[in-house]
Amino acid sequence: MKNSILIRVEPENFQQWRTEHDACRLAREEYGITDGPFYFDEIEHTHALVHLHVQDMEKARGWFTDPRFKQAAERAGNVRREIWFAQVKE
């Protein structure tokens, strides 16, 4: 089974959010999370669906309680997030 985290982000300042997202790449990898593709909204180009690949879903959920995530989220500014934890069943 393949695991993914899908996050729809709607930041007020996309570049500010993206800088924080990119800065946390190594920290996310500690939780078994690696970046997948970004899908940008066709109309609102600063809104994106972020596809993250996950090795172990329970371990990956810990990233969202890590102080580094919370600090980065604050630095990213005003961002609406919708998070989905998903599994592909083959």
C-alpha positions in Angstrom: 0.0 0.0 0.0 1.3 3.5 -0.9 0.8 6.3 1.5 0.5 10.0 0.8 -0.4 13.2 2.5 -2.2 15.7 0.3 -2.3 19.3 1.5 -4.3 22.1 -0.2 -2.6 25.3 0.7 -4.1 28.8 0.0 -1.4 31.2 1.3 -1.8 35.0 1.3 1.9 35.1 0.2 2.8 32.1 -1.8 6.6 32.8 -1.9 6.7 33.3 1.9 4.9 29.9 2.4 7.1 28.1 -0.2 10.3 29.4 1.5 9.2 27.8 4.8 8.0 24.6 3.1 11.3 24.2 1.3 13.3 25.0 4.5 11.6 22.0 6.3 12.5 19.4 3.7 15.2 17.7 5.8 13.0 17.8 8.9 10.1 16.2 7.0 12.5 13.5 5.8 13.1 12.5 9.5 9.4 11.5 9.6 9.7 9.5 6.3 8.0 12.3 4.2 9.4 13.3 0.8 8.1 15.9 -1.6 6.1 14.8 -4.5 4.6 17.1 -7.2 2.8 20.4 -6.6 -0.5 20.8 -8.5 -1.4 24.5 -9.0 -5.0 25.7 -9.3 -5.8 26.7 -12.8 -7.5 29.9 -11.8 -5.9 30.9 -8.6 -2.2 30.2 -9.4 -1.0 30.8 -5.8 -3.2 27.9 -4.5 -1.7 24.5 -4.7 -2.2 20.8 -3.8 1.0 19.5 -2.3 1.5 15.8 -2.7 3.9 14.3 -0.1 5.1 10.7 -0.3 5.0 8.8 3.0 6.9 5.7 4.2 4.9 5.1 7.5 1.7 7.1 8.0 1.8 6.9 11.8 5.3 8.2 11.9 4.5 10.9 9.3 1.6 12.2 11.4 4.1 13.2 14.0 5.5 15.9 11.7 2.4 18.0 12.3 3.0 18.1 16.1 6.7 18.8 15.7 7.7 22.3 17.0 9.6 22.9 13.7 6.3 22.5 11.8 4.5 24.8 14.1 7.3 27.5 13.9 7.4 27.2 10.1 3.6 27.5 9.9 3.8 30.8 11.9 6.6 32.2 9.7 4.6 31.2 6.6 2.0 33.8 7.4 -1.7 33.4 6.9 -2.3 30.1 5.1 -5.5 28.1 4.8 -4.6 24.4 4.9 -6.7 21.3 4.2 -4.8 18.1 5.0 -5.7 14.6 3.7 -4.0 11.4 4.8 -4.4 8.9 2.0 -3.6 5.4 1.0 -3.6 3.9 -2.4 -5.1 0.4 -2.5 -3.9 -1.7 -5.4 
